[in-house]
Amino acid sequence: MDIQDLENKLKSHLSKKRFKHTLSVRDTALRYARVFQEAGLSFLEKEKSLLDEKYLNKIEIAALLHDYAKEIKNDEQINLAKFYGLDIYEEDLDRPNLLHARVGAAIVEEEFDIYDSIILSAIKEHTFAGRNMTFASKIIFLADMTEPNRDLKGTSIDLENIRALIIEKKDIELALFLAMQKKIEYVLFERKMLHPLALFSWNYMVKRTKVHANN
């Protein structure tokens, strides 16, 4: 897929603000990925051999398309979720925009003929994370939350700390854990319902990483 053609399509498809965010997520994701690439990636286990320029291209495509469905109207989000046979939760009906990552992955597969599981999973999981996330999914989730224009108020975790964990300490697991904690804290601060998929991911992260909030 030609990246310039994709950018041109997104520029006409998204609002100016969303397009700016999308490009920032792309730039942030690639920056993070190259930090780990240059570090040798011994911690990536089975994905170690995959983090080459081809894999970075998948990260770039996923980043550019992660919010493809973000600006679809609420009623249409629900209709599309039904059309694609996606699970719809009570929380989705209350805030249909929460469907945009899952709906977006389905639309991208159909509209762009993208069937790569790494790209589609990264798009699908960029809002609530998930179990057994690929390196690409983790990078897109973190880039979406920590790109320079982001600033989630009312939470105890500084985005700069998460950025430092990625860039300086290269600790993607702790960065992911704290990013998810920050996202949940923000939802609580806004006094909105927690989505079951977010809780599912959070509980999995707690069990897997065995880290605590005061780390």
C-alpha positions in Angstrom: 0.0 0.0 0.0 1.4 3.4 -1.0 1.6 5.5 2.2 1.3 8.8 0.3 -1.9 7.7 -1.4 -3.3 6.5 2.0 -2.4 9.9 3.6 -4.2 11.7 0.8 -7.3 9.6 1.2 -7.3 10.2 5.0 -6.9 13.9 4.5 -10.2 14.0 2.6 -11.9 11.4 4.9 -11.1 12.9 8.3 -11.6 16.2 9.9 -8.5 18.5 10.1 -8.2 17.8 13.9 -8.5 14.0 13.5 -6.1 14.0 10.6 -3.5 15.9 12.6 -4.0 13.4 15.5 -3.6 10.5 13.0 -0.3 11.7 11.6 1.0 12.3 15.1 0.1 8.8 16.2 1.9 7.5 13.1 5.0 9.5 13.9 4.9 8.5 17.5 4.4 4.8 16.8 7.3 4.7 14.4 9.5 6.5 16.8 8.7 4.0 19.6 9.1 1.0 17.3 12.5 2.2 16.1 13.6 2.6 19.7 12.9 -1.0 20.3 14.4 -2.0 17.0 17.6 -0.3 17.7 17.7 -1.9 21.2 17.9 -5.4 19.7 14.5 -6.5 20.8 15.7 -9.5 22.8 12.5 -9.2 24.9 10.2 -9.6 21.9 10.6 -13.4 21.9 8.8 -14.9 18.9 8.3 -11.5 17.2 12.0 -10.6 17.3 12.6 -11.6 13.7 9.6 -9.7 12.5 10.5 -6.2 13.5 12.1 -5.3 10.2 11.1 -2.6 7.7 8.2 -4.7 6.5 6.9 -4.9 10.1 7.4 -1.2 10.6 5.3 -0.6 7.5 2.5 -2.6 9.1 2.7 -0.4 12.2 2.6 2.7 10.0 -0.5 1.5 8.1 -2.3 0.5 11.4 -1.5 3.9 12.9 -2.8 5.8 9.9 -6.0 3.8 9.8 -6.6 3.4 13.6 -9.3 6.1 13.7 -10.7 5.5 10.3 -14.2 5.0 11.8 -13.9 7.6 14.6 -16.0 10.2 13.1 -18.9 8.0 12.0 -22.2 9.1 13.6 -23.5 7.2 16.6 -26.4 5.5 14.9 -24.3 4.4 12.0 -21.7 2.9 14.4 -24.3 0.7 15.9 -25.7 -0.3 12.4 -22.3 -1.1 11.1 -21.4 -3.2 14.2 -24.6 -5.2 13.6 -23.8 -5.5 9.9 -20.4 -6.9 10.6 -21.7 -9.2 13.3 -19.7 -7.6 16.1 -20.5 -8.0 19.8 -22.3 -5.0 21.1 -22.3 -4.2 24.8 -24.6 -2.1 26.9 -21.8 0.4 27.2 -21.6 0.6 23.4 -25.3 1.5 23.2 -24.7 4.3 25.8 -21.6 5.6 24.0 -21.6 4.2 20.4 -18.3 5.9 19.6 -16.7 3.2 21.7 -17.3 0.9 18.8 -15.1 2.8 16.4 -12.0 0.7 16.8 -13.8 -2.6 16.2 -16.0 -1.2 13.5 -12.9 0.5 12.0 -11.0 -2.8 11.7 -14.0 -4.4 9.9 -14.3 -1.4 7.5 -10.6 -1.3 6.8 -10.5 -5.0 6.0 -13.4 -4.6 3.5 -12.6 -1.2 2.0 -8.8 -1.5 1.7 -8.6 -5.3 1.2 -6.3 -5.6 4.2 -6.4 -9.0 5.7 -3.2 -8.9 7.7 -4.0 -9.9 11.3 -1.2 -7.7 12.8 -2.7 -4.5 11.2 -6.3 -5.4 11.9 -5.6 -6.4 15.5 -3.7 -3.1 16.1 -6.6 -1.1 14.9 -9.2 -3.2 16.8 -7.3 -3.1 20.1 -6.2 0.5 20.2 -9.1 1.6 22.5 -9.4 -1.2 25.0 -6.2 -3.2 24.5 -6.6 -7.0 24.7 -5.1 -10.3 25.5 -1.9 -11.5 23.9 -1.4 -8.2 22.1 1.2 -8.2 19.3 4.1 -5.7 19.5 2.3 -3.6 16.9 -0.9 -3.5 18.9 1.0 -2.4 22.0 2.8 0.3 20.0 -0.4 1.7 18.5 -2.2 1.7 21.8 0.6 3.6 23.5 1.2 6.0 20.6 -2.5 6.8 20.5 -2.5 7.7 24.2 0.9 9.5 24.3 1.2 11.4 21.1 2.3 15.0 21.8 -1.2 16.5 21.5 -2.6 14.2 24.2 -3.2 15.3 27.8 -5.8 13.2 29.8 -6.8 15.3 32.8 -7.8 14.0 36.2 -5.4 11.1 36.4 -2.5 10.3 38.7 -0.1 9.2 35.9 1.9 11.6 33.9 2.1 10.9 30.2 5.7 11.9 30.3 6.5 9.0 32.6 4.9 6.6 30.2 6.9 8.1 27.3 10.1 7.8 29.3 9.4 4.2 30.1 9.2 3.5 26.4 12.0 5.7 25.0 14.5 5.6 27.9 13.8 2.3 29.8 12.3 0.4 26.9 9.8 -1.2 29.2 6.8 -1.7 27.0 4.9 -3.9 29.4 5.0 -1.4 32.3 4.2 1.4 29.9 1.2 -0.5 28.7 0.1 -1.3 32.2 0.3 2.4 33.3 -1.3 3.6 30.1 -4.3 1.3 30.7 -4.5 2.4 34.4 -4.5 6.1 33.2 -7.2 5.3 30.7 -9.4 3.7 33.4 -8.7 6.6 35.8 -9.8 9.0 33.2 -13.1 7.2 32.6 -13.7 7.2 36.3 -12.8 10.9 36.5 -15.4 11.6 33.8 -17.9 9.5 35.7 -18.6 7.3 32.8 -19.2 3.5 32.6 -16.2 1.3 32.3 -16.4 -0.9 29.2 -16.2 -4.7 29.9 -13.4 -5.0 27.3 -11.3 -2.5 29.2 -11.9 -4.4 32.5 -11.1 -7.6 30.7 -7.8 -6.2 29.5 -6.9 -4.6 32.8 -7.5 -7.8 34.8 -5.3 -9.7 32.2 -2.5 -7.1 32.5 -2.6 -7.3 36.3 -2.4 -11.0 36.3 0.3 -11.1 33.6 2.6 -8.4 34.7 2.1 -8.7 38.5 2.9 -5.1 39.0 1.1 -2.7 41.3 -0.2 0.8 41.0 2.6 2.3 43.1 5.4 0.9 40.8 
